[in-house]
Amino acid sequence: MIILSIQSAVAYGHVGNSAAVFPLQRIGVEVVPVYTVNFSNHTGYGAWRGPVISADDVAAVLTGIEERGAFPRIDAVLSGYQGSAGIAAVVVDAVARVKAANPDAVYSCDPVMGNARSGCFVAPEIPVLLRDVVVPVADSITPNQFELGYLTGTEPDTLESTLASVDLAREMGPSTVLVTSVERPDREDGTIEMLAVDDDGAWIVQTPLLPLKANGSGDVTAALFTAHLRRSGDAADALARTASSVFDLLARTHESGDRELRLVDSQESYADPRMQFTARQVR
């Protein structure tokens, strides 16, 4: 499997492609990473250095990859943090060209905007472009609960309202939706959930909620879910595998006391997940 991954990159730490590439490689996926920014570190530190890659430069890199004859071999396109408003059109164009070269290719969009605790942390025009331009051409999307609410103009909280919001999101174009960081008021104390929905049903998985803020964990989640879903076509299995791997990554990070993900130390959790969590069908 080959995934073309269009995301941010950092030199220090693990977010964007700097979080997604290694776990994908560890499960046997060939990754073609294209950067939308090249920062020293993620922006959660409050200070960083390095450039936002211009839309023209991102497009040029993609054209160069296409000229090498790679597009017919790409099984999936994955996009995450877009950096600047112009990237949306570049991503959509790249998806169209990959699908023209390989009609079996799929596009997975992680609509990175923000989260319930921090609010929106991208430029104001990017959520609008994601909602109106990018998400409608995606086969699958991986928003957190906050991002799902923005995309659909709703405020999902309960399981029922989250499922209703997912239905609205699927009407926009994507056939599969993975909702991360689901925090419904009636869940068990000390837990957090993920919800996956496709044409065959809806499944939820519940894990312990660890007391840490882990930048990049959503990028790992989107990458692993995209690869597992593309490989098996089974959303419930992809959800269970992803939850197992990401929980162990977060647990190891929490135990270490580090601020950055223990991405390399956790590699066996991607390659051979413990499957300690069960995806429960809810619809």
N, C-alpha and C positions, 0 to 999 in steps of 0.2 A: 504494500500500500504506500502511496505517495500523497502527502498533504502539503499544499501550498498555504503557508501561514503568514498572513499580513497583519503585523502587530508591532507594538513598541519593543524596544530593547533597552536594557540597562547594563552597564559594565559591572556594577556592584549590586549584588542581590539578585532577586528572582521575581520579575513581573513580565507580562507580555510574552514575547518569544523567548525571553531569558528564563521564563518559568515553564513554557509549554514544550519547547523543543526536546529537552532531555527525557522527560517522561515518555513522550511519543517514541523517541528513538529506542528507549528501554523496552517498549512493548513491540518492537520490530517494525516501526513505521519510518519510512524515509521522509524527512522533512525538508522543504524548500522554504527557508525563512526570508521574508522581505520586511524591512524595518520601516515604521512610520515615524519613529523618533529614535535618537541614539543618545540617551541621557547617561549621566554618571551613576544615578540612583533613582529610585522611584520618588514621586513628588510628595509622598507622605512625610518625608523628612522636612518639608518646608523649604528646602534649598536644593538645587541641583544645577548641573552644568551640561552643556551639550546641545545639539541642534534638533529642532523639529525638521524632519525630512520633507521637502516641498513635494506637493502632489506631482509636479512634473518629474522630479527625480524618482519617486516611487513608481510612476508609470514607466520611466525609462528602464528601471531594473526589471520590471515585469515584461517589458518588450524584449529585453535581452534574454530572459528565461524562455520566452516563447520562440525566439530565434534559434535557440539550441534544440528545438524540437521537443520540449518537455511537456507542453500542454496536453497532448493526447494521452500521456501516461499518468496524469494527475487524477486521483480518485476523489479528492475532496479539497475544497478551498475553505480555510478558516480565517475569520477576521476578528480582531479585538479592538483595543484602544487605537483610535484613528488619528489622534494628534492634531490635525487641522481639518477645516471644513471641506477642503478640496479632495480629501482622500476618499470620500464617499463615492464620488463619480468614478474614481480610479478603480475602486474595489468592484463596483457594479460592472464596469467594463471588463475587468479581468475575469469575473465570473462568467460573463457572457462568452468571452473568447475561449475559456477553458471548456465550457459546456458545448460550444460549437465543435471543438476538437475531440471531446470525449462526452457524448450524450449521457453516459452513465455517471458522470461526476456529480457531486452534490456540493451545496454551499451551506456552511454553518456559520452563523453570525452571533458573536457574543456582543450584545449591544451595550458596551461599557459606557455608563453615564455617571454612576454614583451608587450610594447605598443609603439605607434608612438612617444610619447614625451620622454619616458625614454630609448627606445631601448630594447635590450634583457637583462633580468636580471636573467637568469638561467645559469647553467653550459653549456659550448658550445656543449657538446654531447647530451644534453637533447632535443633540437629542432629536431635534426636528428632522434633520437629514436621516438619521437612523430610522425614525418612525416612518417617514414619508417616502424615502428613496431606497434604503438598504434592506430593511426587514421584509418588504414585499417581494423581493427576489430570492429570499433565503428558503432553503428546504428545512432547516432547523435553526432555532434560536435558543440561547441559554441565558436569559435575563435572571437577575435576582428579583425578589418580590417587589422591591422599590422600582426597578426598571420596568418590570411588567406593568405596574400601575401607570407609569408615564406613557408607555406605548399604547395603552388601551384607554387612557383617561378614566381609570377606575382606582379604587383603594382596596386592593385585595388584602384580607386578613384571615378570615376563616377558610376552611378547606373548600366550602361551597363557593365563596366569593372568589377564591383563587382559581378554582376550576372555571368559573364563569369568565374571569379575565383571560384565562388561557384560551378559551373558546373564541373570544374576540380576537386574540392575537393570531390564532390559526386562520381566522377569516381574512386576515391581512395577507396571507400567502404561505407561511411556513406550515408544513404538515406535522412537524414534531417540535414540541416546546419542553425544555428542561427549565424548571424554576428552582433556583438555588436560594439558600437563606430564607426558607419559609418558616415564619414564626407566627403560628396561629395561637390565639389566646387560650384555646382549650387543649393545647398539647401538654404532655407531661413536663413537669418542672425539670430544668437542666437539659433540655433536648433541643434539637434543631432538625429541620427536615428538608428534603429535596423532592420535587414532584416532576414526573415525566409523563407527557401525554402525547399520544399519536392516534392514528386511525383505529388501532386495535384496542385502545383503552387508556386508563390512567393508573399510575403506580406511585406510591409514596414510600420513602425510606427515612427512617428516624435514627439519628445518632446522638450521642452525648454532645452537649454544647461545651466546648473548651473555652476557658477564659483568656483568650488572646485575640489580637487583631493581626491577621496574617495577610499582608499584601501579596497578591499573586496567586492565592489559593483558588480564586475564581477562574484564573487563566488556566491553571492545571486542570480544574474541573471541566471546563469547556473543551480543552484539548482531548482529554481522555474519553469523555462522553462521545465526542465526535468520532474518534477512531473506533471505539467499541461499537457504536451504532452502525457505522459504515461497514464494519467487518461482519457483524452478525445480523443486522436488521432487526434486532430485538431490543426494544427500548427498556424493558424491565431488566434484562440482563446487563445492558450498558449502564443503567442507573445503579444497580447493585455493585458492579465492579468499580465504578467510579467512586461511589461513596466509601467503599472499603479502602481503596487506595488513598483517597484524599484524607480520610479520618486518620489513618496511620501516619501520613505525612504531617498533619497538624499536631497529632499527639507527640510525635518525636520532636517537632519544633518547640512545642510547649515545654516538654521535659528539658530541653537544652537551655531554655532561657534566652535564646537568640531572638532578635527581632526579625531576621530574614529566615525564609523557609529552609529547612534542612533537606533540600531537594536531592542532593546526591546521596546522603546517608539513607534516604528512604527508597532507594531504587528498587529493592526487592518487593516493595509494596505495590509497585506498578507492574513489574514483570510477573509476580506470583501473588496476587491479592488474596487475603485471608478469607474473603467472602463472609465476613462476620455479621453482615446486615442483610436482611431480607426485604425485597421490594414487595409491598403489599398493594394488591389491586384495589382501587377505590371507585372505579367506574368501568 
